[in-house]
């Protein structure tokens, strides 16, 4: 569980998320649920179910969700990798777009990988703080990433990219709760557990490892993938 005695630097917007569930409302372009109207409905259902926030991709979806719910929106803007492998809110332009659409928190790639244009993570976070007035959630892949992101000024760190940094290696099936615990033990900012959390029991274990909040996406908002899990199980 969250250790209230452990000193944390908590942004007021993030304080609203403590101990809660953040639902990731995203659908790729090949998914039948792709589109702002579907994501707005998904976010509304999540909020009615008790989610403390939603995580939403792109200004169109953020704008539709903002009109549908009052809970905080963690906004991001995925772009195809170009000159760098970074795709989650790679530049200030993407951060500004989702902020203007209504995002309360900006999620971005917080790994140590090179960013487009050679911009440093520290410089990008500083611009989001000063020019957009939003807290930053840094998506990281390992402990070193998390330590560097916190040092660069991130207001929170999420384990979103754990298991996804090496394209030659398939991601594991289970969430990386060891990383959650390692980050929570060392960072002065909240740690948010995200990635392959499929059951309430796993979400509860993430809190027990020190997570400040938990993000669940596919297991709640992707019925196509959930159907595939059941079909695969029935086929043995």
C-alpha positions as CSV (number, residue, x, y, z in Angstrom):
1,X,0.0,0.0,0.0
2,X,1.0,3.7,-0.3
3,X,3.4,4.6,2.6
4,X,2.1,7.9,3.8
5,X,5.3,8.3,5.8
6,X,7.5,8.2,2.8
7,X,8.1,11.8,1.7
8,X,6.9,12.4,-1.8
9,X,6.7,15.4,-4.0
10,X,3.1,15.3,-5.1
11,X,1.6,17.7,-7.6
12,X,-2.0,18.8,-6.5
13,X,-3.5,17.3,-9.6
14,X,-1.8,14.0,-9.1
15,X,-2.9,13.9,-5.4
16,X,-6.4,13.2,-6.7
17,X,-5.2,9.9,-8.1
18,X,-3.8,8.4,-4.9
19,X,-4.7,4.7,-4.4
20,X,-7.1,4.8,-7.4
21,X,-7.6,3.2,-10.8
22,X,-6.8,5.1,-14.0
23,X,-8.4,3.6,-17.1
24,X,-6.6,3.8,-20.4
25,X,-9.2,4.6,-23.1
26,X,-7.3,4.1,-26.3
27,X,-8.1,2.2,-29.5
28,X,-5.8,1.8,-32.5
29,X,-7.0,2.7,-36.0
30,X,-7.7,-0.9,-36.9
31,X,-9.9,-1.4,-33.8
32,X,-13.7,-1.2,-34.3
33,X,-13.9,1.1,-31.3
34,X,-11.4,3.6,-32.8
35,X,-12.8,7.2,-32.7
36,X,-13.5,10.0,-30.3
37,X,-17.2,9.1,-29.8
38,X,-16.3,5.6,-28.7
39,X,-13.5,6.8,-26.4
40,X,-15.8,9.4,-24.8
41,X,-18.3,6.6,-24.1
42,X,-15.6,4.4,-22.7
43,X,-14.3,7.2,-20.5
44,X,-17.8,7.9,-19.2
45,X,-18.3,4.3,-18.3
46,X,-14.9,4.2,-16.5
47,X,-15.8,7.3,-14.5
48,X,-19.2,5.9,-13.6
49,X,-17.3,2.7,-12.4
50,X,-15.1,4.7,-10.1
51,X,-12.0,5.5,-12.1
52,X,-10.1,8.4,-10.6
53,X,-8.7,9.4,-14.0
54,X,-8.5,8.3,-17.7
55,X,-5.5,8.1,-20.0
56,X,-6.3,9.2,-23.5
57,X,-4.4,9.5,-26.8
58,X,-4.5,12.4,-29.2
59,X,-6.2,15.8,-29.2
60,X,-9.4,14.6,-30.9
61,X,-10.0,11.9,-28.3
62,X,-8.9,14.1,-25.4
63,X,-11.4,16.8,-26.6
64,X,-14.3,14.4,-26.8
65,X,-13.4,12.8,-23.4
66,X,-13.1,16.2,-21.8
67,X,-16.7,17.0,-22.8
68,X,-17.9,13.7,-21.4
69,X,-16.2,13.4,-18.0
70,X,-15.0,15.5,-15.1
71,X,-12.2,13.2,-13.8
72,X,-8.6,14.2,-14.7
73,X,-7.3,13.3,-18.1
74,X,-3.8,12.0,-18.6
75,X,-3.2,13.1,-22.2
76,X,-0.6,11.7,-24.6
77,X,0.0,11.9,-28.3
78,X,1.4,8.9,-30.0
79,X,3.4,9.5,-33.2
80,X,5.0,6.9,-35.5
81,X,8.7,6.6,-34.6
82,X,10.8,8.7,-37.0
83,X,14.2,10.0,-36.4
84,X,14.1,8.5,-32.9
85,X,12.4,5.5,-31.3
86,X,10.3,7.8,-29.1
87,X,6.6,7.7,-30.0
88,X,4.7,8.8,-26.9
89,X,4.4,12.6,-27.0
90,X,7.8,13.0,-28.5
91,X,8.0,16.8,-28.8
92,X,6.5,19.9,-27.2
93,X,4.1,20.3,-30.1
94,X,2.3,17.1,-29.2
95,X,2.3,18.0,-25.5
96,X,0.8,21.4,-26.4
97,X,-1.9,19.8,-28.6
98,X,-3.3,17.5,-25.9
99,X,-3.0,20.2,-23.3
100,X,-5.1,22.6,-25.4
101,X,-7.6,19.8,-26.0
102,X,-8.2,19.5,-22.2
103,X,-5.6,17.2,-20.7
104,X,-4.8,17.8,-17.1
105,X,-1.6,15.7,-17.0
106,X,0.9,15.2,-19.9
107,X,2.2,11.7,-20.3
108,X,5.4,11.4,-22.4
109,X,8.2,9.0,-23.1
110,X,10.6,9.3,-20.1
111,X,13.2,6.8,-21.3
112,X,16.8,7.7,-21.9
113,X,16.5,7.1,-25.6
114,X,17.3,10.0,-27.9
115,X,14.4,12.3,-28.6
116,X,13.6,14.0,-31.9
117,X,15.8,17.1,-32.6
118,X,18.1,16.1,-29.8
119,X,15.9,17.8,-27.2
120,X,16.6,16.6,-23.7
121,X,13.9,15.2,-21.4
122,X,14.7,17.8,-18.9
123,X,14.2,20.6,-21.4
124,X,10.9,19.2,-22.6
125,X,9.5,18.7,-19.0
126,X,10.5,22.3,-18.2
127,X,8.6,23.7,-21.2
128,X,5.5,21.6,-20.3
129,X,5.7,23.1,-16.7
130,X,6.3,26.7,-17.6
131,X,4.4,27.1,-20.9
132,X,1.5,24.7,-20.4
133,X,1.3,24.6,-16.6
134,X,0.7,20.9,-16.5
135,X,2.3,18.1,-14.5
136,X,4.3,15.5,-16.4
137,X,3.9,11.7,-16.1
138,X,7.1,10.1,-17.5
139,X,6.6,6.6,-19.1
140,X,9.7,4.6,-18.4
141,X,11.0,1.1,-19.1
142,X,13.5,0.4,-16.2
143,X,14.8,1.7,-13.0
144,X,17.5,3.8,-14.5
145,X,14.9,5.5,-16.7
146,X,12.8,6.2,-13.7
147,X,15.7,7.7,-11.7
148,X,16.7,9.9,-14.6
149,X,13.1,11.0,-15.3
150,X,12.6,12.1,-11.7
151,X,15.9,13.9,-11.7
152,X,14.8,15.7,-14.9
153,X,11.7,17.1,-13.2
154,X,8.9,14.5,-13.9
155,X,6.1,14.8,-11.4
156,X,5.3,11.1,-11.6
157,X,6.8,8.0,-13.2
158,X,4.8,5.1,-14.8
159,X,6.0,1.7,-15.7
160,X,4.3,1.9,-19.1
161,X,7.3,0.9,-21.2
162,X,8.6,-1.9,-19.1
163,X,9.2,-4.9,-21.4
164,X,8.8,-2.9,-24.6
165,X,12.2,-1.2,-25.1
166,X,13.8,-4.1,-27.0
167,X,11.8,-4.7,-30.2
168,X,13.6,-8.0,-30.7
169,X,12.2,-9.4,-27.4
170,X,8.5,-10.1,-27.0
171,X,7.0,-8.5,-23.8
172,X,6.3,-10.8,-20.9
173,X,2.8,-11.8,-20.0
174,X,2.9,-10.5,-16.5
175,X,3.2,-6.9,-15.2
176,X,6.6,-5.8,-14.0
177,X,5.7,-5.5,-10.3
178,X,9.4,-5.8,-9.3
179,X,10.1,-2.6,-11.2
180,X,7.1,-0.9,-9.5
181,X,8.6,-1.8,-6.1
182,X,12.1,-0.8,-7.1
183,X,10.9,2.6,-8.3
184,X,8.7,3.2,-5.3
185,X,11.5,2.5,-3.0
186,X,13.8,5.1,-4.5
187,X,11.8,7.9,-6.2
188,X,10.7,11.2,-4.6
189,X,7.6,11.3,-6.8
190,X,4.6,9.0,-7.2
191,X,5.0,5.8,-9.1
192,X,2.1,4.6,-11.3
193,X,1.9,1.0,-12.2
194,X,1.0,0.4,-15.9
195,X,1.5,-2.4,-18.3
196,X,-0.2,-5.9,-18.6
197,X,-2.3,-5.5,-15.5
198,X,-5.2,-7.8,-16.3
199,X,-6.9,-8.7,-13.0
200,X,-8.1,-6.9,-9.8
201,X,-5.6,-9.1,-7.9
202,X,-2.7,-7.8,-10.0
203,X,-3.9,-4.2,-9.5
204,X,-4.0,-4.8,-5.7
205,X,-0.5,-6.3,-5.8
206,X,0.8,-3.2,-7.5
207,X,-0.5,-1.0,-4.7
208,X,1.1,-3.4,-2.2
209,X,4.4,-2.9,-4.0
210,X,4.2,0.8,-3.5
211,X,2.3,2.1,-6.6
212,X,0.6,5.4,-6.0
213,X,-2.1,4.5,-8.6
214,X,-2.7,1.8,-11.2
215,X,-3.5,2.1,-14.9
216,X,-5.5,-0.6,-16.6
217,X,-6.2,-0.4,-20.3
218,X,-6.7,-3.5,-22.5
219,X,-8.4,-5.6,-19.8
220,X,-11.1,-3.0,-19.4
221,X,-11.4,-1.1,-22.7
222,X,-10.4,-3.6,-25.5
223,X,-13.1,-6.2,-25.9
224,X,-11.5,-7.6,-29.1
225,X,-8.3,-8.5,-27.2
226,X,-10.3,-9.9,-24.2
227,X,-12.2,-12.0,-26.6
228,X,-9.0,-13.4,-28.0
229,X,-7.8,-14.3,-24.5
230,X,-11.0,-16.4,-24.0
231,X,-10.9,-18.0,-27.4
232,X,-7.2,-19.0,-27.0
233,X,-8.0,-20.5,-23.6
234,X,-10.9,-22.5,-25.0
235,X,-8.7,-23.8,-27.8
236,X,-6.1,-24.9,-25.3
